[in-house]
Amino acid sequence: MNKKVEAQDRRILLSETVELGEKTNKGQTVTDPNVLFNEMEREASFLTGSEVIRAAIKRANLDVSVAYPITPQSEAAALIGELYAEGYVREYFRGESEFAVMGQCAGASFGGARVFTTTAGPGTLRAMENFPMWAGSRLPIQVCVTCRGINSPLSIQPDTLEMYYLLETGMLVWHAETAQDLYDWILGGFMVSEQPDVHLPLALCCDGFFVTHTKDTVMLQSDEYCIPAYDPYRSPVPCMDMECPPIRMMRDPFIMKSNYISYMTHASWQQEIHAAVERSRKHTLPIMNGSLIETENLDREILIVASGTAVSQGREAIRLLEEEEGIKVGLVKIKSIRPFPTEEIREATANAKTIFIPEFNIKGWLAREVKSILSNNERVIAGPHVAGGMTMPSEVIVDEIKKSLGVAGPRLESRG
């Protein structure tokens, strides 16, 4: 795509106050992220997703992390605690609840700190009130959401329904397929969310257990290097300023009274938040290899469009369909949900006659998003989707595509 070619010339923008080459208290060398991400040699490590989070934070020049245990993010939070003990994280403590954690993260960010935390499932929902507050306050906090079930009866297994709740909070929302995505995007996420024309929180989502507790080969730079520190003076709104509306904490009668001025102030600020999400695109492209999507074989009439680990299952389904039935299917991997890659998806799906969207949630929120941007959306088949922690074998996707095409064959349940 042309967007990818253009993005190769873009670079991550740094604060003018950054002193590259200086040493941190742990002796790490502050390095240009353009060099760290794109030029520095990497070595293979075999790690779980939780260990990958630790590896990324070790190189993130982090000020503060606040933790509260909830499966499947507890291990990652504990490993960040080890980094604090080793001196790589400046402040670390446990909150009394998920809601409290997010409030404490806000306090640290208000004070000008780079902040990272983790959550999952019911913890995400308990903390939910804080997320639009973070966005409205222009706090560039990063939260790694290790998605799990939120419905009763209780499930700790993977389910992405909580992402649906995050979509209109004003946060950036990315969805990692692999541990490599997770590692790269944690570090890149700070560089995007802290840009002055963005300066918003980031929900970096991954599918719990499938990513967090599965070992994978991940390419890592040396931990002798780290990204530049956060510069709070690049913030588009003053730190802790209580007199400059709409500011970060609103108290004056001008803002809080129920009158036309108040309504207009709030409405315009909400518009600005969502505009900042859209402005993040140009900063995100260098982090995501030039595009918010990744594509394979777009000339094919059938496409699978997915995000997260549903992409991995889709890849295997494509292999099985071609090997067993000679059915050729293309793939669109969506990496960023907010901002949503509207034009990229329209272009990628222009020639497709049928679009399948497998998801790990009961409502099919990604299919809704895709349908909402396509004029001829009757091509979109929402599914298959599983929920409550059920797995989605690639054969389930194969069966869904064959059934839609009217291809006879043994059903998955008959295979034993």
C-alpha positions as CSV (number, residue, x, y, z in Angstrom):
1,M,0.0,0.0,0.0
2,N,1.1,3.6,-0.6
3,K,0.6,4.4,3.1
4,K,3.4,1.9,4.0
5,V,5.8,3.4,1.5
6,E,5.2,6.9,2.9
7,A,5.5,5.7,6.5
8,Q,9.1,4.5,5.9
9,D,10.2,8.1,5.8
10,R,8.5,9.0,9.1
11,R,10.4,8.9,12.4
12,I,9.4,8.9,16.0
13,L,9.5,12.5,17.2
14,L,11.6,13.2,20.3
15,S,11.5,15.9,22.9
16,E,14.1,18.6,22.4
17,T,15.3,18.0,26.0
18,V,16.3,14.4,25.3
19,E,20.0,13.8,25.9
20,L,20.7,10.6,23.9
21,G,23.6,8.6,25.2
22,E,23.2,9.6,28.9
23,K,23.2,6.9,31.5
24,T,20.3,6.0,33.8
25,N,20.8,5.2,37.5
26,K,21.0,1.5,36.4
27,G,23.7,2.3,33.8
28,Q,21.4,1.9,30.8
29,T,22.1,4.1,27.8
30,V,19.3,6.3,26.7
31,T,18.8,5.6,23.0
32,D,16.9,7.0,20.1
33,P,13.9,4.8,19.7
34,N,14.2,5.0,15.9
35,V,17.6,3.2,16.4
36,L,16.4,0.9,19.1
37,F,13.4,-0.3,17.2
38,N,14.7,-0.4,13.6
39,E,18.5,-0.7,13.6
40,M,19.7,-2.3,16.7
41,E,20.6,-6.0,16.7
42,R,18.3,-8.4,18.5
43,E,18.7,-11.8,20.0
44,A,16.1,-14.5,20.3
45,S,14.6,-15.3,23.7
46,F,12.0,-17.9,24.6
47,L,9.6,-16.3,27.0
48,T,6.0,-16.2,28.2
49,G,3.9,-13.1,27.4
50,S,4.2,-12.1,31.1
51,E,8.0,-12.3,30.9
52,V,7.8,-10.3,27.7
53,I,6.0,-7.5,29.6
54,R,8.9,-7.6,32.1
55,A,11.4,-7.4,29.3
56,A,9.8,-4.4,27.7
57,I,9.3,-2.5,31.0
58,K,13.0,-3.1,31.8
59,R,13.8,-1.0,28.7
60,A,11.0,1.5,29.2
61,N,12.7,4.0,31.6
62,L,9.6,3.7,33.7
63,D,8.8,6.0,36.6
64,V,5.8,4.3,38.3
65,S,3.8,1.1,38.2
66,V,0.8,0.3,40.5
67,A,-0.4,-3.2,40.8
68,Y,-3.4,-5.2,41.9
69,P,-3.6,-9.0,41.3
70,I,-6.2,-10.5,39.0
71,T,-5.6,-13.4,36.6
72,P,-4.1,-13.5,34.0
73,Q,-2.1,-10.3,34.6
74,S,-0.9,-11.1,38.1
75,E,2.4,-12.7,37.1
76,A,3.3,-9.7,34.9
77,A,2.6,-7.3,37.8
78,A,4.7,-9.4,40.1
79,L,7.6,-9.4,37.6
80,I,7.4,-5.6,37.3
81,G,7.8,-5.6,41.1
82,E,11.1,-7.5,40.7
83,L,12.2,-4.8,38.3
84,Y,11.5,-2.2,41.0
85,A,13.6,-4.2,43.5
86,E,16.4,-4.3,41.0
87,G,16.2,-0.5,40.4
88,Y,14.7,-0.4,36.9
89,V,11.3,1.0,38.0
90,R,11.4,4.1,40.2
91,E,8.2,3.6,42.2
92,Y,6.0,0.5,42.6
93,F,3.3,-0.4,45.0
94,R,0.0,-2.4,45.3
95,G,-3.3,-0.6,45.3
96,E,-6.3,-1.7,47.4
97,S,-8.5,-2.5,44.4
98,E,-8.5,-2.2,40.6
99,F,-10.4,1.1,40.8
100,A,-7.9,2.4,43.3
101,V,-5.0,1.4,41.1
102,M,-6.2,3.4,38.2
103,G,-6.8,6.5,40.4
104,Q,-3.3,6.2,41.8
105,C,-1.9,5.8,38.3
106,A,-3.7,9.1,37.5
107,G,-2.2,10.8,40.4
108,A,1.3,9.7,39.4
109,S,0.7,10.9,35.8
110,F,-0.8,14.2,36.9
111,G,2.6,14.7,38.7
112,G,4.5,14.1,35.4
113,A,5.5,10.5,35.7
114,R,5.6,7.8,33.0
115,V,3.1,5.2,34.3
116,F,2.4,1.6,33.4
117,T,-0.1,-0.9,34.9
118,T,-1.9,-4.1,34.0
119,T,-5.5,-5.4,34.4
120,A,-7.9,-8.0,33.2
121,G,-11.6,-8.9,32.9
122,P,-13.6,-7.9,36.0
123,G,-10.7,-5.7,37.0
124,T,-11.0,-3.7,33.8
125,L,-14.7,-3.2,34.5
126,R,-14.2,-2.2,38.1
127,A,-11.6,0.4,36.9
128,M,-13.7,1.6,34.0
129,E,-14.7,5.0,35.4
130,N,-11.1,6.0,35.4
131,F,-10.4,5.4,31.8
132,P,-12.4,8.2,30.2
133,M,-11.1,10.4,33.1
134,W,-7.5,9.5,32.0
135,A,-8.4,10.5,28.4
136,G,-10.2,13.7,29.3
137,S,-7.3,14.7,31.6
138,R,-4.8,13.9,28.8
139,L,-2.8,11.4,30.8
140,P,-0.5,9.2,28.7
141,I,-0.8,6.2,31.0
142,Q,-0.3,2.7,29.4
143,V,-2.4,-0.2,30.7
144,C,-1.8,-3.7,29.4
145,V,-5.2,-5.4,29.3
146,T,-4.8,-9.2,29.4
147,C,-8.3,-10.0,28.2
148,R,-10.4,-12.6,30.0
149,G,-14.0,-13.5,30.7
150,I,-16.2,-10.9,32.4
151,N,-19.6,-12.7,32.4
152,S,-21.2,-14.8,35.1
153,P,-20.5,-17.7,35.8
154,L,-17.0,-16.6,36.5
155,S,-14.3,-17.5,33.9
156,I,-10.6,-16.7,33.9
157,Q,-10.2,-17.8,30.3
158,P,-9.6,-15.6,27.2
159,D,-12.5,-13.5,26.0
160,T,-12.2,-10.0,24.4
161,L,-15.6,-8.6,25.4
162,E,-13.9,-6.1,27.7
163,M,-12.3,-4.5,24.7
164,Y,-15.7,-3.5,23.5
165,Y,-16.2,-1.4,26.7
166,L,-12.9,0.4,26.0
167,L,-13.6,1.6,22.5
168,E,-15.3,4.9,23.3
169,T,-13.4,5.9,26.4
170,G,-11.1,8.2,24.4
171,M,-8.1,5.9,24.8
172,L,-5.9,4.5,22.1
173,V,-6.7,0.8,21.8
174,W,-4.3,-1.7,20.2
175,H,-4.7,-5.5,20.0
176,A,-1.5,-7.6,20.0
177,E,-1.6,-11.0,18.2
178,T,1.8,-12.3,19.5
179,A,4.3,-11.8,22.3
180,Q,6.5,-10.0,19.7
181,D,3.7,-7.5,19.1
182,L,3.3,-7.1,22.8
183,Y,7.0,-6.4,23.4
184,D,7.4,-3.9,20.5
185,W,4.1,-2.1,21.2
186,I,4.7,-1.5,24.9
187,L,7.9,0.4,24.1
188,G,6.4,2.0,21.0
189,G,3.2,2.8,22.8
190,F,4.9,5.2,25.2
191,M,6.5,7.0,22.2
192,V,3.0,7.5,20.6
193,S,0.9,8.3,23.6
194,E,3.3,10.9,24.9
195,Q,3.4,13.0,21.7
196,P,2.1,16.5,22.4
197,D,-0.6,16.3,19.8
198,V,-1.8,12.9,21.2
199,H,-1.0,12.7,24.9
200,L,-3.7,10.1,25.6
201,P,-3.8,6.8,27.5
202,L,-3.2,3.6,25.7
203,A,-5.0,0.3,26.3
204,L,-2.6,-2.3,24.9
205,C,-4.7,-5.5,24.8
206,C,-3.7,-9.1,24.4
207,D,-5.6,-12.3,24.7
208,G,-5.0,-13.7,28.2
209,F,-3.3,-17.0,28.5
210,F,-3.0,-17.4,24.7
211,V,-0.3,-14.7,24.9
212,T,0.5,-14.1,28.6
213,H,1.1,-17.7,29.6
214,T,2.3,-19.3,26.3
215,K,6.0,-19.4,25.5
216,D,7.1,-17.9,22.2
217,T,10.3,-16.8,20.6
218,V,10.7,-13.0,20.9
219,M,13.5,-10.9,19.4
220,L,14.9,-8.5,22.0
221,Q,17.5,-5.7,22.0
222,S,20.1,-5.7,24.7
223,D,18.8,-4.5,28.1
224,E,21.8,-2.2,28.3
225,Y,19.7,0.3,26.3
226,C,16.4,2.0,27.1
227,I,14.0,4.5,25.5
228,P,14.2,8.3,26.5
229,A,12.4,9.4,29.7
230,Y,9.0,11.0,29.6
231,D,9.1,14.8,29.3
232,P,5.9,16.1,31.1
233,Y,6.6,19.6,29.8
234,R,5.5,18.4,26.3
235,S,2.0,17.9,27.7
236,P,-0.7,20.0,25.8
237,V,-2.2,20.9,29.2
238,P,-0.4,22.1,32.3
239,C,0.5,19.6,35.0
240,M,-1.7,20.0,38.1
241,D,-3.0,23.3,36.9
242,M,-6.5,24.0,38.4
243,E,-7.2,27.3,36.8
244,C,-7.0,26.7,33.0
245,P,-10.3,25.2,31.7
246,P,-11.0,22.5,30.7
247,I,-7.7,21.5,32.2
248,R,-7.2,18.2,34.0
249,M,-9.3,18.7,37.1
250,M,-12.3,20.9,36.8
251,R,-13.6,22.9,39.8
252,D,-14.6,26.4,38.8
253,P,-18.3,27.4,38.5
254,F,-17.6,28.4,34.9
255,I,-17.1,24.7,34.1
256,M,-19.3,22.9,36.6
257,K,-22.6,24.9,36.3
258,S,-25.4,23.4,34.2
259,N,-25.5,26.1,31.5
260,Y,-24.7,26.5,27.9
261,I,-21.1,27.5,28.4
262,S,-20.5,24.4,30.4
263,Y,-22.1,22.2,27.8
264,M,-20.1,23.7,25.0
265,T,-16.9,23.4,27.1
266,H,-17.4,19.7,27.7
267,A,-18.6,18.9,24.2
268,S,-15.6,20.7,22.5
269,W,-13.2,18.9,24.9
270,Q,-14.6,15.5,24.1
271,Q,-14.3,16.3,20.4
272,E,-10.7,17.3,21.0
273,I,-10.0,13.9,22.7
274,H,-11.3,11.9,19.8
275,A,-9.4,14.2,17.4
276,A,-6.3,13.4,19.3
277,V,-6.9,9.7,18.8
278,E,-7.1,10.3,15.1
279,R,-3.9,12.4,15.2
280,S,-2.1,9.4,16.7
281,R,-2.1,7.6,13.3
282,K,0.9,9.3,11.9
283,H,2.9,8.5,15.1
284,T,1.7,4.9,15.2
285,L,2.7,4.1,11.6
286,P,6.5,3.8,12.4
287,I,5.7,1.6,15.4
288,M,3.5,-0.8,13.3
289,N,5.7,-1.1,10.2
290,G,3.9,1.5,8.2
291,S,0.3,0.4,8.5
292,L,-2.4,-0.2,11.1
293,I,-3.2,-3.4,9.3
294,E,-1.2,-6.3,7.9
295,T,-2.4,-8.1,4.8
296,E,-1.9,-11.3,2.8
297,N,-3.3,-12.3,-0.6
298,L,-5.8,-9.5,-1.1
299,D,-6.6,-10.7,-4.6
300,R,-8.7,-13.5,-3.2
301,E,-12.5,-13.4,-3.1
302,I,-12.7,-14.7,0.4
303,L,-11.0,-12.8,3.3
304,I,-10.5,-13.4,7.0
305,V,-10.4,-10.1,8.9
306,A,-9.4,-10.4,12.6
307,S,-7.4,-9.0,15.5
308,G,-5.5,-10.6,18.3
309,T,-5.0,-14.4,18.4
310,A,-8.0,-14.9,16.2
311,V,-5.5,-13.8,13.5
312,S,-3.3,-16.8,14.4
313,Q,-6.2,-19.2,14.2
314,G,-7.2,-17.6,10.9
315,R,-3.7,-18.2,9.4
316,E,-4.0,-21.9,10.2
317,A,-7.5,-22.1,8.8
318,I,-6.3,-20.6,5.6
319,R,-3.6,-23.3,5.3
320,L,-6.1,-26.0,6.0
321,L,-8.6,-24.7,3.4
322,E,-6.1,-24.6,0.6
323,E,-4.5,-27.9,1.5
324,E,-7.7,-29.9,2.0
325,E,-10.2,-28.2,-0.4
326,G,-8.1,-26.0,-2.7
327,I,-10.0,-23.0,-1.3
328,K,-7.8,-19.9,-1.3
329,V,-8.4,-17.2,1.3
330,G,-6.7,-13.9,2.1
331,L,-6.0,-12.3,5.5
332,V,-6.3,-8.8,7.0
333,K,-4.8,-8.4,10.5
334,I,-6.1,-5.4,12.4
335,K,-3.5,-4.0,14.8
336,S,-5.1,-0.8,16.0
337,I,-8.7,-0.6,17.0
338,R,-8.5,3.0,18.1
339,P,-7.7,4.7,15.9
340,F,-9.6,2.4,13.6
341,P,-8.0,1.7,10.2
342,T,-11.1,2.7,8.2
343,E,-9.5,3.6,4.8
344,E,-7.0,0.7,5.0
345,I,-9.8,-1.8,5.6
346,R,-11.9,-0.4,2.8
347,E,-9.0,-0.6,0.4
348,A,-8.0,-4.1,1.6
349,T,-11.5,-5.6,1.2
350,A,-12.5,-3.8,-2.0
351,N,-12.3,-7.0,-4.1
352,A,-13.6,-9.5,-1.6
353,K,-16.9,-11.2,-2.1
354,T,-17.1,-12.7,1.4
355,I,-15.5,-11.5,4.6
356,F,-15.3,-13.7,7.7
357,I,-14.5,-12.1,11.1
358,P,-13.7,-14.7,13.8
359,E,-13.7,-13.4,17.4
360,F,-13.2,-14.5,20.9
361,N,-16.3,-12.8,22.3
362,I,-20.1,-13.4,22.1
363,K,-21.2,-10.1,20.6
364,G,-18.9,-9.8,17.6
365,W,-17.9,-6.2,18.2
366,L,-15.1,-6.3,15.6
367,A,-17.6,-7.4,12.9
368,R,-19.8,-4.4,13.9
369,E,-16.9,-2.1,13.5
370,V,-16.0,-3.4,10.1
371,K,-19.7,-3.5,8.9
372,S,-20.1,0.1,10.0
373,I,-17.4,1.4,7.6
374,L,-18.2,-0.7,4.5
375,S,-21.0,0.4,2.1
376,N,-21.7,-3.1,0.9
377,N,-21.4,-4.8,4.2
378,E,-23.7,-7.7,3.4
379,R,-20.4,-9.4,2.5
380,V,-19.4,-9.5,6.1
381,I,-20.1,-12.7,8.1
382,A,-19.8,-12.1,11.8
383,G,-18.1,-15.2,12.9
384,P,-17.4,-17.7,13.9
385,H,-17.1,-16.5,17.5
386,V,-16.6,-18.3,20.8
387,A,-17.0,-16.9,24.3
388,G,-16.5,-17.6,28.0
389,G,-13.0,-18.9,27.5
390,M,-13.7,-21.5,24.8
391,T,-11.0,-22.2,22.3
392,M,-11.5,-21.6,18.6
393,P,-9.8,-24.4,16.7
394,S,-8.8,-23.4,13.2
395,E,-11.2,-26.2,12.0
396,V,-14.1,-24.1,13.4
397,I,-13.2,-21.3,11.0
398,V,-12.7,-23.8,8.2
399,D,-16.2,-25.3,8.8
400,E,-17.8,-21.8,8.9
401,I,-16.2,-20.9,5.5
402,K,-17.1,-24.2,3.9
403,K,-20.7,-24.0,5.2
404,S,-21.1,-20.5,3.7
405,L,-19.7,-21.7,0.4
406,G,-21.9,-24.8,0.3
407,V,-18.9,-27.1,0.4
408,A,-19.9,-30.6,1.7
409,G,-17.6,-32.4,4.0
410,P,-17.3,-33.9,7.5
411,R,-18.2,-31.4,10.3
412,L,-15.8,-30.7,13.1
413,E,-17.9,-32.6,15.6
414,S,-17.7,-35.8,13.5
415,R,-13.9,-35.9,13.5
416,G,-13.5,-37.3,17.1
